[in-house]
Amino acid sequence: MKKLINDPKNVVAESLDGLELAHGDILRVHRDPDFIVRADAPVQGKVGIVSGGGSGHEPLHGGFVGYGMLSAAVPGAVFTSPTPDPIVEATKAVDGGAGVLHIVKNYTGDVLNFETAAELAEAEGITVKSVIIDDDVAVQDSTYTAGRRGVAGTVFVEKIVGAAAEQGADLDAVVELAQRVNANVRTMGVALTACIVPHAGVPSFDLPEDEIEIGIGLHGEPGRERIKLEPVDVIVDRMLDPILSDLPFASGDRVAVLVNGMGGTPLIELYIALRRVGQVLEEKGISVLRTLVGNFTTSLEMQGMSISVLRLDDEMIELYDAPVQTAALRWGR
Amino acid sequence: MKKLINDPKNVVAESLDGLELAHGDILRVHRDPDFIVRADAPVQGKVGIVSGGGSGHEPLHGGFVGYGMLSAAVPGAVFTSPTPDPIVEATKAVDGGAGVLHIVKNYTGDVLNFETAAELAEAEGITVKSVIIDDDVAVQDSTYTAGRRGVAGTVFVEKIVGAAAEQGADLDAVVELAQRVNANVRTMGVALTACIVPHAGVPSFDLPEDEIEIGIGLHGEPGRERIKLEPVDVIVDRMLDPILSDLPFASGDRVAVLVNGMGGTPLIELYIALRRVGQVLEEKGISVLRTLVGNFTTSLEMQGMSISVLRLDDEMIELYDAPVQTAALRWGR
């Protein structure tokens, strides 16, 4: 295992030191318990937006803390759900009297711990609502999940809901919007290689030198099928098919597309993939109004990508375009 | 070789299709010859800023085309200098009557081809000046370079010089500023793994499973030494030593730091490295005023990073903070 780390057990804590050094104008890192919070939290009268989950998917979620997006992010150990305690403390730290939304990717540990945290925060007088994100169309149930997994579509939810909260939407409106974005986004991933979790020290799964796995999960959970490597245009078609037929997307739809790198795939390849996504959607009469290309929801150094397609409505477009200032996503992207 | 590509010989052209689809509001891709140009080029009365070089280092340079940074970028084949022809055409496309600056990383092929292009453009009545970037302190001469190599410090040059041109600085002022930034920035890289150039199909060099190479070049050119993997804090110290002693940086200096991923290293590791950079500079009485952390000048999927330190003056700070709207670098970062 070759990684730029010190002691594997300090990876998350030391990374948070660097995050705070780099972005102290945007966020603060709270210690013991560890969470990341907007520098100006709590914002009085504004709904707090909290997300979190296992580390190793950076910039998700800490890179999305800031004006117009998340109020706080709670990082667990690598690929490990955060415990309830930091979630409770993050919830309290962002409570401005208007309630707090938890955005939870659908993994059993995350769901349970956010649920417990919500109950504990409610017991302290904070109104908490939760929305579960389950955008991955690859498989119905998975290693750490009952139902569908929550993956890169979470970025769209956090951006759009964060903008609404910034503009003064109340808790019920923010919950409805989060559910609506989740209901309109579909994602599918592919892995070319596994990644190595620092405290494990070995690859998260075995993949032969000439094979790829379609529908892989963010933690290397099994996907739909292993196939021989094919040209990326063919791979994109294989991924778009289940995405488009699931909602289903239809001619006339306006969409945002996220071509998301899993961490170890060059940007040049992601743009080649976007090219094919654009061709396919154009053929189907679907308009690509917005795009994001880059590493937004990663699996450490895994080579691969995911494609997310979000069906937009007028409100979502306006909120998508609203100002945002976070470490990983800035105004105008 | 597992990559998300179609035919290796179409990698750059197809990637440019994706780039234009994603960022058509910011840039246009000119075809035959291929270059990337600001959507609003030429801007009358403004100095044009052109850079370029082999592809495979994305987002450099195309991701930095836009308001407040580059006027155009000329991508060669992967790890291959662009020929003079597209450089000439890009130069003409951005000429607004105030002259054009070429920002050239110090590789023999780049230097020669930009020189030829400058002569051809001058013959057509455009005033062209060139500044050679050579920020890499690792080695004096290298595989493709006489003198020091130009690496990630180029990002600082492009940002600061681009801002000055946007604010109306004339060609002489822009040249002086580019030289000043280059004279004040120092960079050093480290590789944990090699990368695979698509049309080559094999790793760019061999590196044993337990070794890293300090001082690696952007194309896998030899560095200073191969050592056994060490904790990242030790690696950072080894890299900062030659960086800081070279200028030399001194107590009281104000600096910007770029911790640049080579493409395949997780963000979480780059932040751990930044943490150590911050500790060392603080011990030495050097103030870190600005930071960039992420993949800015890559070597395809290489695992590793580079550290750049730029000594700032008041003018550079103001220009560093000036608005920018490009694919890879946006206002506020």
Interface residues (C-beta under 8 A of the other chain):
Chain A: K2 K3 L4 I5 N6 D7 V11 V12 E14 S15 L16 D17 G18 L19 L21 A22 H23 S55 G56 E58 P59 G63 V78 V190 L192 T193 E209 D210 I212 L229 P231 V232 D233 I235 V259 G263 G264 T265 P266 L267 I268 E269 L270 Y271 I272 A273 L274 R275 G278 V288 T291 V293 N295 T298 L300 E301 Q303 G304 M305 Q325 R330 W331 G332 R333
Chain B: K2 K3 L4 I5 N6 D7 V11 V12 E14 S15 L16 D17 G18 L19 L21 A22 H23 S55 G56 E58 P59 G63 V78 V190 L192 T193 E209 D210 I212 L229 P231 V232 D233 I235 V259 G263 G264 T265 P266 L267 I268 E269 L270 Y271 I272 A273 L274 R275 G278 V288 T291 V293 N295 T298 L300 E301 Q303 G304 M305 Q325 R330 W331 G332 R333
